């Protein structure tokens, strides 16, 4: 597929609608006005630069987190057009920055493929910023224009000094009135996203600088190996099964495909999929085509080498993907995104394209590196044997329907509602806490499942072993979805799963073990926002006849500023609360605080789980030391 278009003028900018509603309802355009929405502003500006890179016109992108709270994004692309737009009668630069859905990615002449999940563009960044400055280097001159609260301060861009270089610089300062929770960008979140973008665009240098501290922090991401470097990064804490990473690339008239694969000694599958640089958390047609071709190619190779005999049954998709780390990236002219979060690729032609391409290229690689191919097949056969051993255990976790009550765990105190949308499951640590929770709950919509101690760490165990763990079995059975390839979110029995554990180190460990189970075997529940962490208070303070519950040490210190003589009572565990206290503080939808478990960045989530729950002790120790001061903010 040709990625270069010569035409990038005002006529290539398509205007769809204005900005009236953006400031009134920002969540519709950037998802939320919390930290996720705040960071989305950077992604929108960077996406414009990445589009230039994908079109072959940009090789370097620089992002600066400025000391005054602003962000600057600079690229060496062609520069946003500044000539007058035919429809808007304004300069193309003004049009792009003040009109929703105005940009080159909506016009066939400017970009063959482009990123940007919803295509809302830099105009939304302008609308949600108290101030924005645009600097365009184009046609031999520098052009500048300033905006306040989304409106241009000057009617047209100002023509400045002559310059030979080309490119665009956007500086913006998010509005504190819109982003009430915070206007402070998290360096690690920005760095992780930019690193992923650099992996997906081989040869494009992306530099990040943080000027907010006395000692500026800086990272530069440049990966000439592209997805091969990405897989190396993902497997840095794992034990690879074969030295050569499978690297397959195909370019057709209508699409591009790049795949990098490497099996490890791990038991978990870690496959990330992307379409036009967008992380497709929910998969889609490109993943379907990949899975079908992978299973066929491994089986055909195993039979051609007589490793699988004629009488043997074929390896399943689950078998061949055990321990696989992979990245699948497609670029499509007109991507169709579907699913709950619009991160599922729906283009039907891409399924066939990916499948046919891999059916041709993957066998060639396996034949070329035949000894490594044999190692891969042996790993898959061992997985098949383990799967057969797990079959009987898995039967115990199956349910006929997500709404029937038969076959549920004995320990489960189910709710009377059969509507998953209003039903909640509290997974509660320990018998002492389960008693008050059962007494406190609203039995119509709240179910209680007690678990005993710490469940198995599924990061280090095959599914067969995981299913031998009574607590794991009970959780899977209660959810009703099944797991692995049999997972069906339509059968889920609860749209809220609340992890309720003590507010201490052991409780944190139990929550992490539970999140590992959901992340590895029921990930769509996290992606759909169904998994939550309860926030039970650590302290109870009585002032006169009034009782106050305080979340943590920081809340206690703040409370003591106003009440210096109070003597707080520290809860040693949930079991110390009576039913009324547990209801008021932790279970009552009107007064409780729940943390939704989110997964903005799948690659980062993979890395965190591997670090915290995997075999690499040194990296875990380093992670703990690095994050010890911020542990109260730790979330996945």
Beta strands, then each sheet from edge to edge (+ up, - down):
strand 1: 60-65
strand 2: 71-75
strand 3: 129-138
strand 4: 141-148
strand 5: 151-152
strand 6: 158-162
strand 7: 167-174
strand 8: 205-210
strand 9: 217-221
strand 10: 246-251
strand 11: 255-263
strand 12: 270-275
strand 13: 278-279
strand 14: 324-332
strand 15: 337-338
strand 16: 344-345
strand 17: 412-413
strand 18: 424-429
strand 19: 446-451
strand 20: 496-500
strand 21: 531-534
strand 22: 539-543
strand 23: 546-550
strand 24: 569-570
strand 25: 594-596
sheet 1: 5+ 4- 3+ 7- 2+ 1- 8- 9+
sheet 2: 5+ 4- 6+
sheet 3: 10+ 11- 14+ 12+ 13-
sheet 4: 15+ 16-
sheet 5: 17+ 19- 18- 20- 21- 25+
sheet 6: 23+ 22- 24+
end
